[in-house]
Amino acid sequence: MQLVLEKRPERSRRMALLSPLLAILLTVITGAVIFALRGIEPLHGLNVYFIEPLTQIWSLEQLVVKATPLVLIGVGLAVCYTANVWNIGAEGQFTFGAILGGMILVLFPAWQSPLTLVMMLLFGILGGMIYGAIPALLKIRFNANEILTSLMLVYVVQFLLDWLVRGPWRDPQGFNFPKTITFEGLQLLPMLSGSIHLGAVFAVLAALVLAFVMGRMLKGFEVRVVGNAPRAARFAGFSRPRTILFCFLLSGGLAGLAGITEVASVVGQLQPQISPGYGFTAIIVAFLGRLNPLGALAAGLMLALSYLGGEAAQVSLGLSDRIAKVFQGILLFYILACDTLILYRFRWLKPQALAATQPAE
């Protein structure tokens, strides 16, 4: 007998909605096992990781701050993946948006005006769109795999940022540290409450606007048809190359906006590390949110909690700072596993049935 995956005749809508909750539950159970293997009482470990970060006002503010770039990037990726356009390089678009937006202040450090921040944000969006257009055009012109090209471009721009802050853009008064001048005054995003900055508003607006576009506008319908039924899309006159370019420009622009908002708020300058991996974590946000912009809004808060929990576990439990990535990876695994089992089921094939499925020689 042989165990095979067989496509289900119909996908369960109920399980499609419940699978994110099931994936989170399985992640919590696996986390308890990990804590136990490390000699930590499982309930105490889970409490430190998931509960304690939600019990303090400062932590709740940080939850919103960390969710902001995740939501901005995640809603763009949700649109991409709906169209079966696989942008894996949002981390690079995030970084290039930060570089192009931060360039304004590096070149004009004394510029203090409301227009300063507007230009930074616009250049940040433009930077993300430019960097997202590269794998899109390679896909359209040469049919290059966008997963590989977008991912490889991440490392190119990270080396570019490292060279800039160690070389021509390094702060001459920075005691030789690899960083640019510190942004200040009107060069920073306004604070709304405590440490929550204006970028949180951008994230909510992006989710609401894209939810309306995907649910109520022709462009959203086009994206869904191109992703779900390419042949029907061709008959309807929907162009896949145009959809690919649109998705990369949209997701790249939002990633670039996330990059410049992070630099103009939390980081306050360009330095070699401006992101703990938001562009990659946002992939989980998109799938956990079921490729729905409003779902990505809720998923962004969940993944932001994983960062706060990782920091709390590092301080209180003495675990490595990599624990957050471990939980994020486990969550992604369970999301994909649940999605697979929604579409397929395991089935044992007897020798006679297995022989019948083999092509005749």
Secondary structure by P-SEA (a helix, b strand, c coil): cbbbbbbbccccaaaaaaaaaaaaaaaaaaaaaaaaaacccaaaaaaaccccccccaaaaaaaaaaaaaaaaaaaaaaaaaaaccccccaaaaaaaaaaaaacccccccccccaaaaaaaaaaaaaaaaaaaaaaaaaaaaccccaaaaaaaaaaaaaaaaaaaaacccccccccccccccccccccccccccccccaaaaaaaaaaaaaaaaacccaaaaaaaaaaccaaaaaaacccaaaaaaaaaaaaaaaaaaaaaaaaacccccccccccccaaaaaaaaaaaacccaaaaaaaaaaaaaaaaaaaaaaaccccccaaaaaaaaaaaaaaaaaaaaaabbbbbbcaaaaaaacccc
